[in-house]
Amino acid sequence: MLITVTGATGHLGRRIVHQLSKTLSPNQIRIGAHNPSKAAALKEAGFQVAHLDYQDPATLTPALAGSDVVVYVPSLTYSLTGRVTELENLLTAIKDANVPSIVAVSFFADQANNPFRMAPFYAYLPPRLAGSGLNYAVIKNSLYADPLVHYLPELIERQNVIYPVGDQPMSFISQENSAEAIAKVALTPALRDHHQTYLLSQSTSLPMTELAAIMTKVSGHQIGYQPVSVAEFARLYREEGDGDELASMYQAGAMGLLSGTSDDFWTITGHAPTSMADFLAANYRPE
């Protein structure tokens, strides 16, 4: 078996590779990297490394040749046309390389009335794969828990969680849990080749007051919940380059569109996902 992981040098991609390597030997895993130099250590460890640039079709078919499964980790762009173009380029290359199966990583903010800037892409992905003729599975992640670890010092300083979602809960999953499930699906034909769609989430969604209480316990600092407006959230983080996009996502959260949960992680892996309390306790280190 040969599995190619696209975006394999990113945070999630590296974790997927690590999970796959628990079952496969390094030469059965191909690292698809926009910048292969970032995968130098992986190449030295025996992994295959291929230049794979979503926007350069000439790199795609050679990078995928001989693969039994492609794990598609989308780029981090907020460009809808860019994201759709990368998917179309990838699907063309998958067909040209005669790859039979794809496991596509997605996001649960895909409802028809979702105002998140990237929701149209996530809504487009499943029906596009359905008409592709490929064996496939779509794995929808809920919100990543990981950024909260790095966000905690700011929230301690603010003394409040400020997400503009009102009393609506939101669902999370850690990248490590996500990678474990993605790898298991990629390795298991019965889980990946029958047009399945999965939602990865922790066991329960969290109102922001409950998230703040967990953060208070983990950090030892009092953190409450004082939401700002969507417009104010966008203004606060605009200089970081994604304030408007994130604000549109939390606008969806205020509509109750980021609260979905499922038992799919348990179905795939045979055990429960890491809870938010356990995840933050294991990963937060006071500065």
C-alpha positions as CSV (number, residue, x, y, z in Angstrom):
1,M,0.0,0.0,0.0
2,L,1.1,3.6,-0.7
3,I,-0.8,6.5,0.8
4,T,0.0,10.1,-0.3
5,V,-0.8,12.8,2.2
6,T,-1.1,16.3,0.7
7,G,-0.3,19.3,2.8
8,A,1.8,16.8,4.8
9,T,4.2,19.4,6.3
10,G,1.4,21.4,8.0
11,H,0.2,20.9,11.6
12,L,-2.5,18.4,10.7
13,G,-0.6,16.8,7.9
14,R,2.4,15.9,10.0
15,R,0.1,14.4,12.6
16,I,-1.6,12.3,9.9
17,V,1.8,11.0,8.7
18,H,2.7,10.1,12.3
19,Q,-0.5,8.2,12.8
20,L,-0.1,6.3,9.5
21,S,3.5,5.4,10.4
22,K,2.2,3.4,13.3
23,T,0.9,0.9,10.8
24,L,2.8,1.5,7.6
25,S,6.6,1.6,6.9
26,P,7.9,5.0,5.9
27,N,8.4,4.0,2.3
28,Q,4.6,3.3,2.1
29,I,3.8,6.9,2.9
30,R,4.4,9.8,0.5
31,I,4.7,13.3,1.7
32,G,3.2,15.8,-0.7
33,A,4.7,19.1,0.1
34,H,4.5,22.6,-1.5
35,N,8.0,23.2,-0.2
36,P,9.9,19.8,-0.1
37,S,12.7,21.3,1.9
38,K,10.3,21.4,4.9
39,A,10.2,17.6,4.7
40,A,13.9,17.0,4.7
41,A,13.9,15.3,8.0
42,L,11.0,13.0,6.9
43,K,12.9,12.1,3.8
44,E,16.0,11.2,5.8
45,A,13.7,9.0,7.9
46,G,12.7,7.0,4.8
47,F,9.5,8.6,3.8
48,Q,8.8,9.4,0.2
49,V,8.8,13.1,-0.5
50,A,7.2,14.7,-3.6
51,H,6.8,18.3,-4.7
52,L,3.1,18.9,-4.8
53,D,1.7,22.4,-5.5
54,Y,-2.1,22.6,-5.8
55,Q,-1.9,25.5,-8.2
56,D,0.8,24.0,-10.4
57,P,-0.9,21.0,-12.2
58,A,2.4,19.8,-13.6
59,T,3.5,18.8,-10.1
60,L,0.4,16.9,-9.2
61,T,0.2,13.7,-11.3
62,P,3.8,12.7,-10.7
63,A,3.4,13.3,-7.0
64,L,0.3,11.0,-6.9
65,A,1.5,8.3,-9.3
66,G,1.3,4.8,-7.8
67,S,-0.8,5.8,-4.8
68,D,-3.6,3.7,-3.5
69,V,-5.1,6.4,-1.5
70,V,-4.7,10.2,-1.4
71,V,-5.4,12.0,1.8
72,Y,-6.4,15.6,0.8
73,V,-5.6,18.2,3.4
74,P,-6.8,21.5,1.9
75,S,-4.6,24.6,1.9
76,L,-5.1,27.4,4.4
77,T,-6.2,29.9,1.8
78,Y,-9.4,32.0,2.4
79,S,-9.8,32.4,-1.4
80,L,-12.9,30.5,-2.5
81,T,-11.8,30.4,-6.2
82,G,-8.3,29.3,-5.1
83,R,-9.6,26.5,-3.0
84,V,-12.0,25.3,-5.7
85,T,-9.2,25.4,-8.3
86,E,-6.9,23.4,-6.1
87,L,-9.6,20.7,-5.6
88,E,-10.3,20.5,-9.3
89,N,-6.6,20.3,-10.1
90,L,-6.2,17.6,-7.6
91,L,-9.1,15.5,-8.9
92,T,-7.8,15.8,-12.4
93,A,-4.4,14.6,-11.3
94,I,-5.9,11.7,-9.3
95,K,-7.7,10.5,-12.4
96,D,-4.6,10.9,-14.5
97,A,-2.6,8.9,-12.0
98,N,-5.3,6.2,-11.7
99,V,-5.6,6.6,-7.9
100,P,-8.8,4.8,-6.8
101,S,-9.5,6.4,-3.5
102,I,-9.5,9.8,-1.8
103,V,-10.0,10.8,1.9
104,A,-10.9,14.4,1.9
105,V,-10.5,16.5,5.0
106,S,-13.3,19.1,5.4
107,F,-15.0,21.3,8.0
108,F,-18.5,21.2,9.4
109,A,-19.3,24.9,8.6
110,D,-21.0,23.9,5.3
111,Q,-24.7,24.6,5.7
112,A,-26.5,26.5,3.0
113,N,-27.2,29.4,5.3
114,N,-23.8,29.6,6.8
115,P,-22.2,33.0,6.5
116,F,-18.6,31.7,7.0
117,R,-16.5,32.9,4.0
118,M,-15.3,29.4,3.2
119,A,-18.7,27.6,3.7
120,P,-19.4,27.5,0.0
121,F,-16.3,25.4,-0.6
122,Y,-17.1,22.9,2.2
123,A,-20.7,22.6,0.8
124,Y,-19.3,22.0,-2.7
125,L,-16.8,19.3,-1.7
126,P,-19.1,16.3,-1.0
127,P,-21.3,16.5,-4.1
128,R,-18.3,17.2,-6.2
129,L,-16.7,13.9,-4.9
130,A,-20.0,12.1,-5.4
131,G,-19.9,12.8,-9.1
132,S,-16.1,12.1,-9.5
133,G,-16.3,8.4,-9.9
134,L,-13.8,7.9,-7.1
135,N,-14.1,5.9,-4.0
136,Y,-14.1,8.5,-1.2
137,A,-14.8,9.5,2.3
138,V,-15.3,13.0,3.6
139,I,-14.1,13.8,7.1
140,K,-15.6,17.0,8.6
141,N,-13.7,18.4,11.5
142,S,-15.3,20.6,14.1
143,L,-13.3,23.5,15.4
144,Y,-9.7,22.7,16.3
145,A,-9.1,22.8,20.1
146,D,-5.3,23.4,19.5
147,P,-5.4,27.2,18.9
148,L,-7.0,27.6,22.3
149,V,-3.7,26.6,24.0
150,H,-1.9,29.6,22.4
151,Y,-4.9,31.9,22.9
152,L,-5.1,31.3,26.6
153,P,-2.5,33.9,27.7
154,E,-4.5,36.6,25.8
155,L,-7.7,35.4,27.4
156,I,-6.1,35.4,30.8
157,E,-5.1,39.0,30.2
158,R,-8.6,39.9,28.9
159,Q,-10.1,37.9,31.8
160,N,-12.8,36.8,29.3
161,V,-13.6,34.6,26.4
162,I,-14.8,37.1,23.7
163,Y,-16.1,34.9,20.9
164,P,-19.3,36.7,19.5
165,V,-21.5,33.6,19.6
166,G,-23.9,34.5,22.5
167,D,-25.4,31.6,24.3
168,Q,-24.8,29.1,21.4
169,P,-22.4,26.2,22.1
170,M,-19.5,25.3,19.8
171,S,-17.9,21.9,19.1
172,F,-14.2,21.1,19.1
173,I,-11.8,18.3,18.2
174,S,-8.0,18.2,18.8
175,Q,-5.8,17.8,15.7
176,E,-4.2,14.7,17.2
177,N,-7.6,13.1,17.5
178,S,-8.5,14.2,14.0
179,A,-5.3,12.8,12.6
180,E,-5.9,9.5,14.3
181,A,-9.3,9.1,12.8
182,I,-8.2,10.3,9.3
183,A,-5.4,7.8,9.3
184,K,-7.7,4.9,10.4
185,V,-10.1,5.8,7.6
186,A,-7.3,6.0,5.0
187,L,-6.1,2.6,6.1
188,T,-9.4,0.8,6.1
189,P,-11.3,0.2,2.8
190,A,-14.6,-0.4,4.6
191,L,-14.4,3.0,6.2
192,R,-13.2,5.0,3.2
193,D,-14.5,3.5,-0.1
194,H,-18.3,3.8,0.2
195,H,-19.0,7.5,0.0
196,Q,-19.1,8.0,3.7
197,T,-19.2,11.3,5.5
198,Y,-18.0,11.6,9.1
199,L,-18.1,14.4,11.6
200,L,-15.3,14.5,14.2
201,S,-16.1,16.2,17.4
202,Q,-15.6,15.9,21.2
203,S,-18.4,14.1,22.9
204,T,-20.3,17.3,23.7
205,S,-20.4,20.9,22.5
206,L,-19.6,23.7,24.9
207,P,-21.4,26.9,25.7
208,M,-18.8,29.7,26.1
209,T,-19.5,30.0,29.8
210,E,-18.5,26.3,30.2
211,L,-15.4,26.8,28.0
212,A,-14.4,29.7,30.2
213,A,-14.9,27.7,33.4
214,I,-12.6,24.9,32.0
215,M,-10.0,27.5,31.1
216,T,-10.3,29.0,34.6
217,K,-9.6,25.6,36.2
218,V,-6.8,24.7,33.9
219,S,-5.0,28.1,34.0
220,G,-5.7,29.0,37.6
221,H,-6.9,32.5,36.4
222,Q,-10.4,33.7,36.5
223,I,-11.8,33.8,33.0
224,G,-15.4,34.7,32.2
225,Y,-17.4,35.2,29.1
226,Q,-18.0,38.7,27.7
227,P,-18.7,38.5,24.0
228,V,-17.8,41.3,21.7
229,S,-19.8,42.0,18.5
230,V,-18.9,40.3,15.2
231,A,-17.7,43.7,13.9
232,E,-15.5,44.3,16.9
233,F,-14.0,40.8,16.7
234,A,-13.2,41.4,13.1
235,R,-11.5,44.7,13.9
236,L,-9.5,43.3,16.8
237,Y,-7.9,40.6,14.7
238,R,-7.9,42.2,11.2
239,E,-4.2,43.1,11.5
240,E,-3.4,39.4,11.9
241,G,-4.8,38.9,8.4
242,D,-7.9,36.8,9.1
243,G,-10.1,38.9,11.3
244,D,-13.0,39.3,8.9
245,E,-12.9,35.6,7.9
246,L,-12.9,34.4,11.6
247,A,-15.6,36.9,12.4
248,S,-17.8,35.4,9.7
249,M,-17.2,32.0,11.2
250,Y,-18.3,33.1,14.6
251,Q,-21.3,34.8,13.1
252,A,-22.2,31.2,12.0
253,G,-21.5,30.1,15.6
254,A,-24.0,32.7,16.9
255,M,-26.6,31.1,14.6
256,G,-26.0,27.7,16.2
257,L,-24.2,26.3,13.1
258,L,-20.9,25.3,14.8
259,S,-22.4,23.1,17.5
260,G,-22.7,19.7,15.7
261,T,-21.5,16.6,17.5
262,S,-21.4,12.9,16.6
263,D,-20.1,9.5,17.7
264,D,-18.1,9.1,14.5
265,F,-14.7,9.4,16.2
266,W,-15.7,6.5,18.5
267,T,-17.0,4.5,15.6
268,I,-13.8,4.9,13.7
269,T,-11.3,4.5,16.5
270,G,-13.1,2.5,19.1
271,H,-12.5,5.0,21.9
272,A,-13.7,8.4,23.0
273,P,-12.1,11.6,21.9
274,T,-10.1,13.7,24.3
275,S,-12.3,16.1,26.2
276,M,-11.6,19.8,26.2
277,A,-10.7,19.7,29.9
278,D,-8.2,16.9,29.4
279,F,-6.8,18.4,26.3
280,L,-6.1,21.8,27.8
281,A,-4.7,20.3,31.0
282,A,-2.3,18.2,29.0
283,N,-1.1,21.0,26.7
284,Y,-1.3,24.3,28.5
285,R,1.9,25.5,30.1
286,P,1.9,28.8,32.0
287,E,4.3,31.3,30.7
